[in-house]
Amino acid sequence: MLRRLPPLAGTPRMARRPALLAAAGWLAAGAGWAQDGGVADGTSPDWWPQQLFVQAGDSHESRSAVAGLGWDSGWRARALGGHWTLYTELAAGRWVRDHDARRDPTADAWFTQVGIAPVLRWQSAEGRGWFLEGAIGLNLISPVYQRQSKRFSTAFNFGDHLAAGYRFGERGQHEIALRIEHFSNAGLRLPNPGENFRQLRYAWRL
């Protein structure tokens, strides 16, 4: 007989919600991928990304530079006067504390971020025009992030973002977006001050 396992000690229900939402997003992305065969244009191999992006951002005392790849899930829907799609992004980059914030010469100044997230997008028109998107993903930030006024308690953190952008070009192959991204561990361990970045992203459809 199967027995129900107890919840992890010290893990409140509110802290588990971002993980559940991220997992649901990946399940939906995976279902769409399987339905579509994982191939966006019918010729590329399953593992081939459909998007390459670079972005730069800043917070109160830190700056970031990130690059990554995106894979379309193949899921499509029409609602609220637009087109809905779902894709997965894989990102890697570096954060650096501002020079005027480095009052402790022994403190780490550079941090590496690796993240993955399912992204839900609303597009005003098929393949081009204005779009809005949001995501909740998983991130590893090493070493544990800190700056003059705050310090994370974990290397593992959730990353959620909201963005508004515009897709253009003859084939809709270019897009630019403004993003707000928040990083925190959702209260899994304290302290959990979180960090917010303002970001500018350019993406190119492969």
N, C-alpha and C positions, 0 to 999 in steps of 0.2 A: 504494500500500500504506500502510495506517495505521501510524504509528509511536507507540510508547508514550512519553508525555511523562515526564520524570523528576520526582520529587517536588520541591516547593518547598524551596529551600535553607533550612536552619535551622529546619525545621518537623518536629519529631519525631512519630513515629506516635502516641504517647500524646496529644499536643496536638491531633491531628486527630480523635480519637474523639468529643468533644462535638459537633463540627460534623456528623459523620456521623450521630450519634444524633438530633440536631435535624432534619437533612434527612430521615431516615427517618420521623420523626414527622410532618413536613409532608406527605410523600408519602402516608402512611397517612390523614392528615386529608383530603387532596385526593381520594383515592380514595373515601373515605366520602362526601364532599361531592358528588362526581359521581354516585355511586350513589343518593343521597337527593335529588338535584336541587338541593341547597343551600338548601332551604326546610324549616324545622323544623316549621311548623304547617300547611303547605299553602297559606297565603294571603300570607305576607310575601314581598317580593322577595328575590332571591338574596343581595344585598349587605347585607341588614338583619341587625344583630346580634341575638342572643337573650339577651344578658346584659350588664348594666352593673354595674361594681364600683368600690369605693373602698377604699383600705387605707392604714394608717399603720404605721410601724415604726421601730425604732432599732437601732443597733449600739453599739460601745463609745464612740465620740465623735461620732456623727452620727445624724440623724433623717431620715425620708423620708415623703413623702405622694404617693400614686400613684392615678390613676384610669384606667379602661380599659373595653374592650368584649370580648365573647366571642362566637364563632361556633361552633355545633355542627356537627360533620362529618357527622352522620347514622349514623356507625358504632356498632353495638351488639353486645355479646356477653354471655353468661352463663357465669361460671366462678368457682370458689372461693367459692361461696355468695353471690354478689352479681352486680351488673350493671356492665359495663365500658362506658365511653363515651370519646370523644376529641373535644376541642374546641381551637380556636385562640384565644389571647388576645393583644390588642394593648394595651400599657400605656404611659403617659407620666406623668412626675412629676418631683418636685424633691427633692434631698437637700440638707441643710444641716449644716455642722459645728457642734458645740455651741459656745456662746459662750466657755466656759472653755478651749476648745482653740485659740482663735484668738490664738496668741502672735505670729504673724507677720502684721502688718496688710496686707502686700502679697499674701498668699496668697488664693486663691479660697475663698470660704465657701459658695457656692451652686453646685449641679451639676444639670444636666438629664439625665434618663434616659428613653430611648425604647426599648421592647423588644417582641419578638414571640416567641411560644413555642407549640408543640403540647403540650397537657396531657392526660395519661392519668388517668382517674378510675375508682375502684372505689366503687360505691354499694351500701349494704346492702339497699335496696329501690328499686323503680322510682320515680323522681321525687321521693323524699323520704327522710329518715333520715340516718344517719351515712355519711360518705364519707372516703376517702383519695385523694390524688392526688400526682402528681409530674410534673416537666417539665424539659427542657433547651432553652433558647432563646438568642436573639441580642439583644445590647443595645449601644446607643451611649450613652456617658456623657460629657458635655461641660460644662466643660473636663475634662481628665484628672483623675480623682479623686485627692485627697490629703488627709491629715490629719496631725496631729502625729507619729504614730508609724509611718505608712506612706504610700507613694505608688504609684499604678498607673503602668505604663509605656505603656499604650495606652488610647485612647478606646473601641475595640471590645472587648467582653467577653461571655463566656457568662454566663448566669444560670440556675441550676438550683434548684428548690425542692421541698420536701416539705411537705404540708399535711394537716391533719385538720379536718373540719368537720361541720356539721349543716345539712340542708336542711329547711325547714318551711313552713307556710302551707297554705291551702286547696288551692292548685294547685302547692304546692312552689315558690312564687315567691321565697322568701327563703332566704338561706343565710349562714352566718357560719363563719369558718375561722381557725385559727391556723396560721401558715406560718413555715418557716425557709428563707431564700433566700440562696444563695451566689453572689457575683460574682467572676469572675477571667477571665484570658485563656487559661487552660489551658496556660500555659507557652510561648505563642507568642513572648513577649518578656519579658525580665527587667528589673527585679524584677517579681515576680508575687505580692504578698502576699495578695491576695483580701480580700473583706469579707463578713461575715455579718450579715444583718438578721433580727430577730424581727418578725413582722408580724401584724396583725389585719385581716381583710378582711370586708367586707359586700358581698354581691352580690344583685342583684335581677333576676329573670327577666322579660324584656320581653314 
